[in-house]
């Protein structure tokens, strides 16, 4: 039985002479609260945007870009490390766009067999190749009127890049084994965790195709660059796992939270979800302790501490990068291992002039250029 207890002390002339306690049955209230809980969660999740969780300044900037990209018909490309949620961003753009009621087709380019990728994209006629006993519709045809999301676009063969480029420019294509053009009205969204400009230099990616898809770039920050969101993400996924498993695991112990806040997260949000899922299997109830985390994760953390160089301050590292590349924020971002949006936010945060970073630093009391470097 759930009860509410009130306690009272009765005093006379400052001396306690008696105590009294009152118990009230609140089982009905608890039951009612359980029914209300699922409806109240959306009100608490004010920091959730189209299934993407984040309240940090950098993520609020990403959300704003997503909103603006959704109002456009121009191609969008999403950059980000593995596990940062690129597919969620693509889905959000579709959900918020004018094509939301039309088809949304996802294609993982890295998962497609190279010999069959053209057929998967554009379809084929009967007898077009060995084993083609019937004709079939391709992904572009299925997505007509809506959006198509090409994930891992950096892994697509050059021959298909040419055909995709022609499809984007002419808005039509041919099935494999056919010469009749098929018109298509599709908005293309792509994503990659690879450096496409580097692939262009290696001759593995066409420059003209890059310029065609790189119209609205969106860069997703790695989890290590938005640690303010880690407690929020943990609460979000713990609630989801509570509903799924029925276990009474309430959260993370202080030592686990410290570990999560200092961990480098090479697998980003996907790794965080995996760690919590593992903990829900191992732990029975109560809090998640370090012993409930995957052993490989704890080993990675030890290796990070051993191999980590003495860190520069965030501001000093940014100034060094801007000096080295003469204020080029894109190249500075690559040097620091962060995205360009993060560089822009840090420039604003520290009041740095990217074209002349040294005077800004001196005015902040940093001393000489020698001290800065």
N, C-alpha and C positions, 0 to 999 in steps of 0.2 A: 504494500500500500504506500502511495506517495502522500506524505503529510507535510504540513507547514507548522513549525514550532515557534512560539513566542515565549520569551522568558522575562520575568519581572522580579525586581527586588523591592521589598517593602521596608521602608526605613522610618524610624522615629527618633527625632533629635540627632540625626546623623548616624544612628546605629541600625544596622541591618537586623531586622527581627524575623523576617520570613521571606521565602522565595516562592514564586508560583510559575507554573508552566501551562501553556494552552496548546493543544494539538488540534489541527483541522485537517480533515480528509480532503485532499485536492486531486484525487485520482481522475475525476471527471475533467478537471481543468487540464491535467497532463495529456489526457486522451485527445481533448480538443486541440491542444497545442501541437500534437503530432500530426493532426490532419491539416493544420494551417501551415506547418513547416515547408512542404513542397511549394506552396504558393508564395511564401515570404522570401525564398531564396533568390528569385529573380530580382527582387528589390534590393537585396544585399549585394548582388553582383553588379554594382554600378560601374565597376572597372572592367567588365567583360564587354568586348566589342565583337559581335558576330562570331562568337565562340573563341575569340582570342583574348587571353587574360593579360592585363598589364595596366599599371597606373603610373609607371615611370614617365618622365618627360620625353624620353626618346621614343617610347611606344605610343604616346599620345600624338607625337609627330607622324609616326607611321600610320596611325588610324586616320589622321587628317588627309594624308596622301591617298589612302585607299578610298576615302569618300570622294575625293576629286577625280581619281582615276575611274571610278564607277560611272561618273556622269559623262565620260568621254567614250568614243568608239575607237580610239587609237590603240595600237598594240601595247601591252604591258609586259614588262619582264621583271621577275622577282629574283633578287639575289639574296643568298643567305647560306650559311653552313647547313650541313645535314642536321635535321631535327629542330630547326628553328620555326617550322610551321608554315612553309611556303604554300602548301596545298590549302591551308585555312585562309590565307590571304586571297588566293585565286577564287575560292568559293565565296568569300565575302564580296569581292568585286562583282561576281555574277549576281549574288543575292540583292545587291544594292543598285544594280544597273537596270537599264531599260529592257534588257533581254531576260530578266529574272523569270518570266513565265515561259521561256523557250528552253530548248535542250541545253544541258551542260555536260560536255563530254571530257573525261580526263584520260590522258595518255601518258604512261611512263615510258619515255623513249629508250631508257637504258634497259628496260625489261623486254623489249621487242627483239625478235630474231632479225638480224640484218638482212637475211635473204627474203623475209616476208614483210618487212616494215612498210614498203611501198603499198602492198596490198592492204595492210592494216589501216594505213592512212587514207588511201583513195579508193579502195575496193578493187574488185577484179571481175572479169567476165568468165563465163564457163569455158574451160579449156585453155585459159590464159597461160597456165603452167601445169606441170605434172601434179596431179592431186586436186586440181580445181574442177571438181565434178559439177559444181553449181556456181553461179555468180553470187557475189555478195556485196553489200553496201559497206563503204569505208567510214572511218571516223568523221571525216570532214562532211560527208553527205549526211550522216546521222546528226551532226551538230548544226545543220542548216537553220539559220534564223537565230541561233543562240551563240554560246561561247564554247571554245575549245581550249583546254588547258594542256599544254605540252610540257610535262615535267622532265627534268634532266635533258634540256635541249642541247647541252654541250656534248652529249654522247651520240647525237644523230649523224649518220654518214653524210659526206659531202654531196653525194648524188641526190639524196632526199632533200638536202638544204636547197638545191637548185630548184627542185619541183615545188617546194614550199614557197620559195621566193616568188616563183611565177604565179602560184595560186593566190598569194597575197596581193600581187600587183594587178592581175587580170580578173580576179574573183571567179575563176573557173579552173577546172582540172579534168583529166581523163582517167577513167578506170584502167587498171593494168589489162592489156589485151584489147583495148578499145581506142578509137580515135574520135569518138563523139564527145565534145566538151560538155561538162555538167556545170551549171552555174551554182555558185555558193555564196551565201551571205553569212559569214562567220566572223566573230570578233576573236582574235587570238591572244591568249595569255601564255607566256612561257616562264620557266623557272630554271635556275641552275645554281649549283654550289661550286662551279668551276670559274676560272678566270678566262673569259671568252677572248679578251684582247691578247692574252698570252697564247691561246690556241690559234688565233689569227696569225700571229707571228710564226707559229710552228707549221702553218699551212693546213691546220686541221679544222678550221672554221672559216667560212666565207665572210669577207668583210662587208659585202653588199647585203648579205642576209642579216648580219649583225645590226647594221644601221636600220634595217627595215623593222626589226623586232624591238630594238632598244629605244623606243619612242618615249615611254613613260617608265623609267626605272624605279623600282622600290627596293630598298636595301633593308633586310631584317637583321637586327643586331643579335650577336650570340648572347647566350644567357649570362656569361661572365661579365658582359657590359651593361647588364640591367639587373644587378643583384637586388635592388629594391623590390623587384617583382617576385623574388623567390618565396617569401612567406605567403604572398597572395596566391601564387601558383600551387604551393603545397596545400593550403586550405581548400582550394578549388578541387584538386584531384583527390584529396583525402575524403572530402564529402562524397565525391562520385564513387570512390571505392567502398565507403561505408554503405551506400545504397546498394551496391552490387553484391557485396560479400555478406552483409549483415553483421559484420564484426564491430565490436565496440572499441575501436581504436580512435582515440580522441585527438591525437596530434603527435608532434615530435618533441622529444626531450631537449632541454637546452643544449646539451653536448652535440646532439644531432643537428640542431638548427645552426650552431656555430660551424659544424663541418660543412653543411650545405652552403653557407654563406661564403666560405673560403675555398670551396672546391672549384676547379676550373671548368667543369662541365663540357668535355669534348663532344659529347653527344647531345648537348643542349637540352631543350625541354623534353625531347623524347627520352633522354637518359634519366631525367628527373622522374618521369612517369614510370619508367621501368624500375627504378629504385624503390618507389613507393609501392608498386604492385608486388615486388619481391618481399618488402617489409610486411605487407598485409598477409602474405602466405606464411611467413615465419612467425610473426608476432601473434599472440592470442587476443590480447586486449590492452587497454591503457595506452602508454606512450611508445613511440618508436625510438629505440636506442641504437647506438652505433652497431651493436652486435646483430641487429636485424637488417643491416644493409649488405648488399652483395660484397663478397670478399675481394673480387677484382676491382671494385670501386674504391675500397679502402687501400688496396695496393697502389692504384693509380695516384691516389692522394699523397702517399708516401714518396713515390717517385717524383711527383711535382715539387714537393718541398726540397728534396735532395738536389734536383737539377735546376731549381729556380735561381736566376742570377739576382744580385742585389738590385731591387727595383728603383727606378727613377720615380720622382713624383709625377703625377699625371700631367700637371701643367708644364713641368720642365721637359718631359718627353715630347709633348705636343710642340713646344717652342723649337726644340732641336729638329724635329721632323719638318716643320715649316721653314726653318732656316736652310736646311739641307736641300729642299726642293723649291726654294724661292717662292713660298706661299702657295704652291700647288696642293690643294686640299685632297685631291684624289690620290696623288702619290704619297702624301703624308699619311693618309689612312692606311694604304697598303703597308707602309713601313711599320706602322704601329699595330697592324693586325686587327684593325677595326674598320667599320664602314664610314662612308663620307658623312652621313647624317650625324654620327657620333662626334666626328671632328667638328662639324658645324656647331653642335650644341656646346662642346667644350670651349670653342672660340668665344661664344657668347658668354658662357659661364665665367671665364677668366678675363674677359675684356681684352682679348688679344687682337691686334691688327694683323691678319694673315700675310699681308704684303710687307709689313714692317714689324715683325714680332719682337725685335730686340728692345726698341724704346718702350713698348708696353711693359715688358718685363722689368726694365730698369726703373720705370716709374712706380712699379709695385715693390721696389726695394730689393731687387734681386742682386744688384751690384754690377759686376762687369760681365762682358761676353764670356770671358774665361770661366767665371763662376757658373754661368748658365750651362756651359757645355761640359 
